[in-house]
Amino acid sequence: MNYLSVENLTKSFGINNLFENLTFGIEKGQKIALVARNGAGKTSLFRILAGLDTPDSGAVTYNREVRLGFLSQEQELDNNKTILDNIFSADSPKTRAIAEYERAIESHDEKAMQKAHDAMDRNAAWDYEARVKEVLGKLDIHDLDRITGQLSGGQKRRISLAKVLIEEPDLVLLDEPTNHLDLEMIEWLEEFLSQSNMTIFMITHDRYFLENITDEILELENKTIYRYKGNFSYYLEKKAERDQLESVVRGKQEMLFKKELEWARKMPRARTVKSKSRMDNFFELKQSLVRSDDPDALELEINMSRMGSKIVEFHKVRKTYGEQTVLAGFDYVFKNKEKIGIVGRNGTGKTTFLNMLTKQIEPDGGKVVVGETVVFGYFNQQGMTLKEGQRLLECVREVADFIPLTKGKTITASQMLERFMFARSSHSTFVEKLSGGERKRLQLLLVLMKNPNFLILDEPTNDLDVFTLAALEDYLLQYPGCLLIVSHDRYFLDKLVDHIFVLDGDGQIRDIFGNYDTYRRMEEADALQRASQKRQNNEQKQVAQKAEVPKIKLSFKEKHEYDQLEKEIPQLEKEKKELEEKLNNTATNHEELLKITDRLGQVVKMLDEKGLRWLELSEFM
């Protein structure tokens, strides 16, 4: 079934034509991502599809039976309402029943709870309520009676995402869904969307997300759409083939261009119809060569300041904010050429740590010693304050007219902009007209112009396109100074860092040698061990509780939980038997066997957990 049709879509901003006559469709069940370089028109196209903007020409047509949801960069929440009211603003019987059930639980009113329970039964909303609990818990959304206007931008963003996921529309448009999520949230969201039946159209710079979720990539380039039926690695493979073919064509065009240029210079002033036609062809060929210039040549050869033997040292450093302990006696001596990633849940103090390192805030105890030769380059989340009415070239010239490179060479501010993929034609652009990704690229340029030997990147990947990220990674792999990265981009961390600082939120920092993948494998092993210990403790607790006096009766909520377990356990036992029969009796391929084995492990684990809980509750029935 066709969910969305885009026909001959065209959009311009002033003289800048973003795209022309785009035509494509989205079918039921597809999971599509849009990729493009910064400034190519990704966000404009998304806004048009979401109904937030209008095209110059063309049409966007949705299937009338399709329920649409979207997550944009702009907040669509009512700041005067509570979190609960914003999340359940969709007017459906299920959402109304769940909202009333949540209010009844908070009120502890038995009569209201019974009424809400009946409404949940009547609307078959219990499974839906379990989804709500999972989404809110995983996105760390609590205190549902808080007023939304009191929350931070990141918290509001997570509420907007939760609202979309809970409503479970047929087709969902997601603009950078991983922004403002910590790494655990991103991994959960990736699994959630992979297993979801929702049709998805999204913009994201997270390459693992693109690899693991999408089944089709749309690339917006040269004002048109290229389609690739596969995930991100398939797209890269096919794009490389396309680029190679285009480079061959370009070589032939360049040879023809040289001949035509020679002819144009010798052409007599009196033009015939034939010579005018040839002149038109010459200009068309010239434009095609300009369009096919490689925009991915992000060249970074800035000279780094000399680094002394003493870099940065933390000695018994302590820092707290209210009840939050950021550091509790942290010791560390930074070494030259280290590449360290910093991870931790939102609110554990990652940015505070960076601000202490750069002496922007002082510790409560201990000391931070910075070597005399250290030159920090700090790329922070807040970005930079741009002067409205200032042009791009003027902004760079405020730092320096000439920039020193390696081997004693220098380049001008204009040349520097070109090396950062700002075409010369854009140098007179007003800075307020730049896209989010172009602003990030300009910020990075200004940071590196100061020749830092200790580079700190706080969420550098937000708003950068995948092409700029690849070029930035190539540079950072060769960066000869210290590198410290806070990022939720798993691919970025895996490619660049050689060890990880893990902030646990209780003032401790674990130093793990290896990249992000190494850290996650260790976390998974620890989680399995904790789960095993918990099961043992539960079994011991069950034995001990048999000798105790049971409670008089189960609570309202526990009774419902017991009833649900009575239904779920037989279903799981049936599924377990079927999976075991498949393993024993079915000859199938290796990939299918792995899927069956993984699912069997999940079912056995659920049976253990639910069986123990049923035993616990059955003591009081």
VOGU-3710 file (C-alpha; in Angstrom, 3 decimals, decimal comma):
1> mnylsvenlt> 0,000/0,000/0,000  1,287/3,459/-0,929  1,450/5,739/2,132  3,016/8,858/0,612  3,593/10,213/-2,896  5,906/13,113/-3,720  5,564/14,514/-7,236  7,759/17,115/-8,946  8,689/18,894/-5,703  10,759/22,081/-6,107
11> ksfginnlfe> 12,035/24,460/-3,420  14,271/27,534/-3,526  15,558/30,102/-1,063  16,277/33,303/-2,936  18,630/32,420/-5,780  19,584/29,142/-4,106  17,642/26,305/-5,710  17,656/23,429/-3,162  15,967/20,751/-5,262  14,011/20,418/-8,480
21> nltfgiekgq> 11,191/18,081/-9,499  11,744/15,489/-6,773  9,522/12,456/-7,238  9,408/9,424/-4,942  7,007/7,389/-2,808  6,892/5,570/0,524  5,228/2,172/0,788  3,808/0,461/3,868  6,467/-1,169/6,049  9,464/0,644/4,582
31> kialvarnga> 12,143/2,159/6,824  13,781/4,907/4,789  16,524/7,403/5,643  17,356/10,625/3,820  21,041/11,586/3,614  22,593/14,703/2,112  25,345/17,192/2,696  24,650/20,128/5,014  22,793/22,873/3,167  21,481/20,543/0,445
41> gktslfrila> 17,887/20,831/1,680  17,266/17,812/3,984  15,460/19,847/6,637  13,478/21,827/4,048  12,264/18,604/2,437  11,361/17,153/5,851  9,395/20,298/6,794  7,459/20,123/3,540  6,594/16,450/4,097  5,498/17,250/7,671
51> gldtpdsgav> 3,282/20,120/6,481  5,423/22,769/8,221  6,453/24,440/4,950  5,215/24,667/1,374  7,076/23,873/-1,856  7,446/26,322/-4,735  5,806/23,705/-6,940  4,830/20,060/-6,864  2,644/18,054/-4,497  2,843/15,835/-1,401
61> tynrevrlgf> -0,065/13,377/-1,144  -0,788/11,132/1,845  -3,052/8,104/1,866  -6,166/9,238/3,751  -6,264/6,056/5,836  -2,727/6,593/7,149  -2,153/8,002/10,643  0,858/10,330/10,525  3,260/11,232/13,315  6,393/13,331/13,192
71> lsqeqeldnn> 9,290/14,454/15,341  10,773/17,737/14,142  13,571/19,938/15,477  10,915/22,388/16,699  8,987/21,598/19,880  5,292/20,902/19,378  4,419/20,710/23,093  2,111/22,913/25,154  4,346/24,444/27,851  1,328/25,145/30,078
81> ktildnifsa> 0,283/21,485/30,257  1,720/18,651/32,329  3,949/15,966/30,841  1,050/13,505/31,135  -1,366/15,770/29,238  1,174/16,416/26,471  2,001/12,740/26,001  -1,643/11,657/25,906  -2,958/14,588/23,881  -4,068/12,232/21,091
91> dspktraiae> -7,831/11,808/21,383  -8,335/8,033/21,310  -10,145/5,669/23,723  -6,887/3,899/24,661  -4,940/7,060/25,437  -7,860/8,465/27,469  -8,138/5,200/29,426  -4,398/5,108/30,210  -4,312/8,790/31,209  -7,207/8,227/33,648
101> yeraieshde> -5,538/5,065/34,971  -2,294/6,964/35,680  -4,213/9,717/37,469  -6,142/7,167/39,528  -2,918/5,455/40,664  -1,461/8,805/41,730  -4,653/9,671/43,653  -4,825/6,305/45,557  -8,611/6,542/45,201  -9,992/2,945/45,200
111> kamqkahdam> -13,219/3,953/43,461  -11,398/5,894/40,743  -8,950/3,017/40,333  -11,749/0,503/39,830  -13,398/2,759/37,246  -10,074/3,248/35,429  -9,436/-0,520/35,573  -12,786/-1,199/33,907  -12,007/1,364/31,183  -8,664/-0,304/30,541
121> drnaawdyea> -10,392/-3,698/30,182  -13,091/-2,260/27,968  -10,577/-0,652/25,567  -8,070/-3,582/25,654  -5,461/-1,042/26,748  -3,286/-3,187/29,053  -0,736/-4,119/26,380  -0,717/-0,514/25,265  -0,114/0,596/28,859  2,879/-1,742/29,064
131> rvkevlgkld> 4,304/-0,067/25,937  3,769/3,349/27,549  5,636/2,267/30,699  8,511/0,878/28,627  8,867/4,037/26,513  8,679/6,448/29,461  11,087/4,377/31,544  13,680/3,954/28,800  13,586/7,674/27,950  13,917/8,573/31,651
141> ihdldritgq> 10,592/10,444/31,798  9,130/10,590/35,297  7,036/12,958/37,461  4,278/13,095/34,863  2,439/15,856/36,744  5,289/18,369/36,168  4,547/21,390/33,971  6,308/21,012/30,618  7,439/24,645/30,541  9,731/23,974/33,523
151> lsggqkrris> 11,790/21,378/31,618  15,043/21,703/29,677  15,183/21,528/25,880  16,581/17,997/26,035  13,790/16,807/28,339  11,155/18,330/26,060  12,756/16,625/23,084  12,497/13,231/24,815  8,836/13,893/25,657  8,130/14,704/21,995
161> lakvlieepd> 9,810/11,449/20,976  7,898/9,471/23,618  4,620/10,967/22,393  5,319/9,824/18,827  6,347/6,308/19,868  3,385/5,847/22,220  0,859/6,955/19,595  2,438/4,418/17,172  1,312/6,059/13,903  1,267/4,178/10,612
171> lvlldeptnh> 3,905/6,491/9,133  6,353/8,453/11,270  8,754/11,205/10,152  11,786/11,527/12,431  14,246/14,422/12,203  17,436/13,485/14,133  15,663/11,195/16,659  18,904/10,452/18,579  19,592/14,077/19,551  19,517/14,648/23,359
181> ldlemiewle> 19,520/10,903/24,051  22,294/9,180/25,952  23,926/6,061/24,514  21,708/3,559/26,356  18,583/5,368/25,151  19,857/5,336/21,555  20,522/1,601/21,662  17,051/0,957/23,086  15,434/3,213/20,459  17,322/1,421/17,692
191> eflsqsnmti> 15,961/-1,947/18,837  12,458/-0,521/19,371  12,234/0,934/15,849  13,793/-2,176/14,263  11,051/-4,363/15,738  8,246/-1,857/15,182  5,629/-2,221/12,446  5,702/1,534/11,842  6,717/2,830/8,423  9,616/5,230/8,977
201> fmithdryfl> 11,110/8,152/7,078  13,990/9,743/8,969  16,965/12,066/8,892  19,864/11,015/11,123  23,667/11,314/11,223  23,977/8,168/13,381  25,575/5,618/11,037  24,902/2,583/13,252  21,271/3,695/13,322  21,269/3,884/9,512
211> enitdeilel> 22,951/0,492/9,247  20,674/-1,397/11,644  17,241/0,113/10,931  16,911/1,228/7,321  16,076/-0,885/4,293  16,369/2,001/1,837  18,505/5,146/1,582  17,495/8,271/-0,331  20,377/10,604/-1,162  19,594/14,234/-1,987
221> enktiyrykg> 22,422/15,436/-4,219  22,698/17,885/-7,118  19,057/18,913/-6,479  17,727/15,423/-7,198  17,042/12,114/-5,399  19,054/8,898/-5,776  17,509/5,704/-4,345  19,454/2,786/-2,855  17,509/-0,357/-1,889  19,478/-1,438/1,166
231> nfsyylekka> 21,002/-0,275/4,429  23,856/2,182/4,957  26,743/-0,150/4,047  24,932/-1,112/0,823  24,440/2,587/0,066  28,167/3,317/0,575  29,105/0,462/-1,759  26,715/1,552/-4,515  27,526/5,237/-4,100  31,230/4,450/-4,545
241> erdqlesvvr> 30,370/2,630/-7,795  28,297/5,604/-8,960  31,046/8,096/-8,085  33,616/6,012/-9,959  31,409/5,957/-13,052  30,828/9,704/-12,788  34,574/10,332/-12,466  35,103/8,550/-15,808  32,381/10,672/-17,389  33,882/13,767/-15,775
251> gkqemlfkke> 37,316/12,983/-17,287  35,770/12,854/-20,752  33,834/16,063/-20,056  37,030/17,851/-19,003  38,775/16,898/-22,234  35,788/18,142/-24,233  35,645/21,294/-22,110  39,283/22,150/-22,914  38,593/21,812/-26,640  35,432/23,908/-26,391
261> lewarkmpra> 37,243/26,533/-24,292  39,966/26,808/-26,955  37,281/27,225/-29,616  35,381/29,825/-27,525  38,506/31,991/-27,181  39,160/31,914/-30,928  35,515/32,404/-31,919  34,951/35,498/-34,146  32,676/38,241/-32,857  30,077/37,807/-35,567
271> rtvksksrmd> 28,125/34,853/-34,206  26,207/32,552/-36,479  23,248/30,452/-35,303  25,560/27,455/-35,333  28,240/29,164/-33,204  25,625/30,399/-30,725  24,315/26,839/-30,313  27,853/25,633/-29,712  28,397/28,438/-27,181  25,250/27,385/-25,292
281> nffelkqslv> 26,552/23,812/-25,171  29,875/25,124/-23,850  28,207/26,902/-20,920  26,040/23,856/-20,156  29,157/21,658/-20,082  30,902/24,185/-17,830  28,000/24,102/-15,359  27,981/20,288/-15,248  31,685/20,309/-14,355  31,122/22,861/-11,592
291> rsddpdalel> 28,300/20,768/-10,150  30,415/17,616/-10,098  33,294/19,100/-8,061  34,107/16,893/-5,072  32,564/18,616/-2,007  34,011/16,118/0,442  37,571/17,421/0,368  37,643/18,682/3,959  41,345/19,496/4,217  42,749/20,151/7,707
301> einmsrmgsk> 46,467/20,866/7,819  46,500/23,458/10,605  49,754/23,649/12,515  49,527/22,396/16,111  51,173/24,280/18,981  54,137/22,482/20,595  53,183/20,281/23,569  55,415/20,141/26,682  55,939/17,187/28,999  53,293/18,335/31,515
311> ivefhkvrkt> 49,802/18,314/30,033  46,834/18,130/32,461  46,753/16,484/35,892  43,786/15,808/38,192  44,710/15,406/41,874  41,954/14,144/44,243  39,400/16,335/42,457  35,936/16,594/44,019  32,853/18,309/42,627  29,170/18,261/43,585
321> ygeqtvlagf> 26,058/20,102/42,410  23,387/19,933/45,087  22,871/16,219/45,739  24,663/15,221/42,505  28,272/14,076/42,941  30,238/14,567/39,732  33,704/13,629/41,001  34,682/12,068/44,321  38,467/12,283/44,489  39,408/11,713/40,838
331> dyvfknkeki> 43,103/11,223/39,968  44,471/11,180/36,427  47,518/12,352/34,471  46,879/12,968/30,765  49,489/11,714/28,315  50,369/13,097/24,893  48,444/11,762/21,860  45,737/10,141/24,046  42,322/9,804/22,429  39,680/9,424/25,145
341> givgrngtgk> 35,906/9,091/24,869  33,620/10,169/27,736  30,281/8,402/28,217  27,585/8,394/30,882  23,869/8,950/31,310  22,454/12,452/30,878  23,079/14,465/34,034  26,159/12,542/35,236  28,401/15,591/34,764  30,211/15,105/31,454
351> ttflnmltkq> 30,134/18,791/30,503  31,034/19,785/34,087  34,117/17,572/33,825  35,170/19,354/30,620  34,614/22,775/32,183  36,853/21,853/35,140  39,497/20,543/32,761  39,542/23,868/30,891  39,474/25,914/34,139  36,068/27,439/33,380
361> iepdggkvvv> 34,838/26,227/36,779  36,785/25,341/39,905  36,575/22,015/41,793  35,226/21,868/45,347  38,357/20,048/46,445  41,666/18,828/45,038  43,271/20,580/42,108  43,523/20,567/38,321  47,000/21,415/36,994  47,347/22,536/33,372
371> getvvfgyfn> 50,770/22,609/31,682  52,102/25,947/30,430  52,293/24,804/26,800  48,727/23,445/26,631  46,456/25,235/24,161  42,843/24,072/24,443  40,521/23,937/21,491  37,008/23,565/22,950  34,155/22,664/20,610  31,122/22,826/22,921
381> qqgmtlkegq> 27,447/21,921/22,623  26,204/25,492/22,934  27,899/26,444/19,687  28,941/30,009/19,090  27,248/33,370/19,176  27,056/34,705/15,640  26,729/38,401/14,929  23,585/38,982/12,934  24,387/40,802/9,703  27,977/39,512/9,616
391> rllecvreva> 29,155/37,706/6,520  30,905/34,329/6,585  34,315/35,656/5,477  34,152/38,529/7,988  33,521/36,035/10,790  36,719/34,113/9,966  38,800/37,270/9,469  37,946/38,361/13,008  40,169/35,482/14,177  42,906/35,844/11,562
401> dfipltkgkt> 43,481/36,975/7,956  46,167/34,323/7,473  46,272/30,858/9,069  49,543/28,951/9,650  49,693/25,418/8,274  52,214/22,637/8,692  55,701/22,984/7,137  55,658/26,778/7,515  52,934/27,397/4,921  50,013/29,808/5,342
411> itasqmlerf> 46,622/30,268/3,698  44,139/33,130/3,614  40,821/33,180/5,484  39,024/32,695/2,158  41,124/29,635/1,306  40,496/28,263/4,795  36,745/28,469/4,229  37,098/26,579/0,955  39,041/23,796/2,717  36,082/23,472/5,095
421> mfarsshstf> 33,728/22,923/2,143  32,389/26,489/2,003  32,353/27,318/-1,707  33,793/30,717/-2,617  30,352/31,786/-3,828  29,027/31,391/-0,234  31,659/33,568/1,509  29,430/36,640/1,396  26,489/34,732/2,917  25,139/36,194/6,151
431> veklsggerk> 25,958/33,840/9,031  22,349/33,721/10,245  21,443/32,073/6,924  23,688/29,052/7,571  22,131/25,642/8,244  22,723/23,878/11,564  25,418/21,673/10,046  27,146/24,625/8,363  27,257/26,460/11,707  28,886/23,421/13,320
441> rlqlllvlmk> 31,453/23,281/10,524  32,209/26,991/10,953  32,579/26,510/14,711  35,061/23,678/14,150  37,033/25,848/11,719  37,289/28,690/14,273  38,376/26,281/17,025  41,150/24,740/14,892  42,390/28,151/13,707  43,794/28,670/17,221
451> npnflildep> 46,240/25,778/16,682  45,196/23,744/19,758  47,285/20,830/21,002  44,519/19,588/23,335  41,264/19,268/21,401  37,970/18,837/23,289  34,839/17,928/21,321  31,524/18,020/23,201  28,858/16,377/21,008  30,553/17,405/17,740
461> tndldvftla> 28,441/15,159/15,510  25,069/16,855/16,103  23,839/18,448/12,856  26,870/17,334/10,813  26,121/15,227/7,760  27,653/11,774/7,338  30,054/13,036/4,657  31,514/15,784/6,852  31,760/13,299/9,726  33,808/10,887/7,626
471> aledyllqyp> 36,219/13,672/6,628  36,474/14,906/10,237  37,227/11,375/11,459  40,046/11,005/8,933  41,639/14,185/10,272  41,205/13,259/13,947  42,802/9,856/13,387  45,981/11,736/12,412  45,647/14,511/15,020  49,001/14,585/16,916
481> gcllivshdr> 47,748/16,129/20,180  45,423/15,048/23,000  41,827/14,396/22,013  38,848/14,225/24,383  35,407/13,402/22,949  31,950/13,472/24,516  29,568/11,959/21,987  26,452/9,812/21,651  27,643/8,754/18,186  28,798/5,160/18,693
491> yfldklvdhi> 30,471/4,907/15,292  32,461/8,100/15,965  33,704/6,751/19,312  34,489/3,291/17,939  36,595/4,737/15,155  38,569/7,320/17,157  39,158/6,553/20,840  41,593/4,159/22,481  40,005/4,242/25,923  36,765/5,320/27,587
501> fvldgdgqir> 35,976/7,314/30,730  32,635/6,104/32,128  30,900/8,527/34,530  28,552/6,553/36,793  26,681/9,505/38,359  27,991/8,751/41,860  31,293/10,549/41,492  33,318/7,628/40,131  35,013/7,383/36,719  35,918/3,998/35,287
511> difgnydtyr> 38,778/3,978/32,792  38,222/1,233/30,213  40,906/0,489/27,623  39,371/-0,001/24,214  36,674/1,726/22,157  32,929/2,019/22,751  32,220/-1,500/21,471  34,669/-2,880/24,060  32,855/-0,964/26,796  29,416/-2,254/25,711
521> rmeeadalqr> 30,627/-5,873/25,649  31,897/-5,474/29,206  28,589/-3,916/30,252  26,612/-6,793/28,739  28,783/-9,354/30,532  28,292/-7,494/33,838  24,529/-7,300/33,242  24,300/-11,063/32,678  26,226/-11,678/35,867  23,956/-9,317/37,831
531> asqkrqnneq> 20,846/-10,996/36,394  22,162/-14,426/37,419  22,871/-13,180/40,938  19,429/-11,606/41,138  17,757/-14,906/40,191  19,713/-16,702/42,898  18,716/-14,073/45,443  15,062/-14,358/44,407  15,117/-18,124/44,820  16,603/-17,757/48,291
541> kqvaqkaevp> 14,030/-15,111/49,105  11,187/-17,402/47,990  12,403/-20,122/50,357  12,670/-17,654/53,239  9,230/-16,138/52,606  7,460/-19,488/52,926  8,086/-19,339/56,666  6,772/-15,796/56,963  3,181/-14,734/57,566  1,677/-13,836/54,238
551> kiklsfkekh> 0,045/-10,507/53,536  -3,696/-10,348/53,984  -4,282/-9,658/50,285  -2,655/-8,429/47,142  -2,879/-4,779/46,188  -5,062/-3,726/43,256  -2,036/-3,457/40,983  -0,535/-6,794/42,125  -3,832/-8,591/41,465  -3,821/-7,316/37,879
561> eydqlekeip> -0,179/-8,378/37,503  -1,014/-11,898/38,781  -3,882/-12,203/36,294  -1,601/-11,168/33,440  1,048/-13,725/34,445  -1,595/-16,473/34,467  -2,148/-15,708/30,752  1,457/-15,028/29,709  3,230/-18,072/31,219  1,250/-20,732/29,256
571> qlekekkele> 1,801/-18,757/26,043  5,552/-18,617/26,679  5,673/-22,346/27,484  3,886/-23,069/24,209  6,325/-20,853/22,255  9,303/-22,536/23,988  8,055/-25,974/22,918  7,547/-24,819/19,329  11,047/-23,294/19,154  12,618/-26,462/20,541
581> eklnntatnh> 10,787/-28,530/17,915  12,074/-26,229/15,163  15,626/-26,651/16,385  15,333/-30,440/16,531  13,292/-31,150/13,429  13,834/-28,375/10,926  16,709/-28,210/8,480  17,254/-24,549/7,820  20,045/-22,056/7,110  22,549/-20,798/9,652
591> eellkitdrl> 20,994/-17,347/9,927  17,558/-18,773/10,716  19,039/-21,125/13,337  20,675/-18,157/15,046  17,361/-16,297/15,135  15,569/-19,315/16,642  18,333/-19,801/19,232  18,293/-16,124/20,240  14,518/-16,146/20,602  14,595/-19,380/22,618
601> gqvvkmldek> 17,077/-17,787/25,019  14,779/-14,782/25,440  11,745/-16,989/26,079  13,569/-19,113/28,674  14,739/-15,988/30,466  11,203/-14,539/30,500  9,785/-17,813/31,788  12,281/-17,816/34,659  11,497/-14,247/35,638  7,728/-14,477/35,249
611> glrwlelsef> 7,620/-17,872/36,951  9,426/-16,542/40,020  7,125/-13,537/40,155  4,036/-15,757/39,826  5,265/-17,910/42,735  5,807/-14,797/44,827  2,315/-13,431/44,152  0,595/-16,814/44,448  1,661/-16,985/48,122  -0,879/-14,241/48,870
621> m> -3,817/-15,455/46,755
//
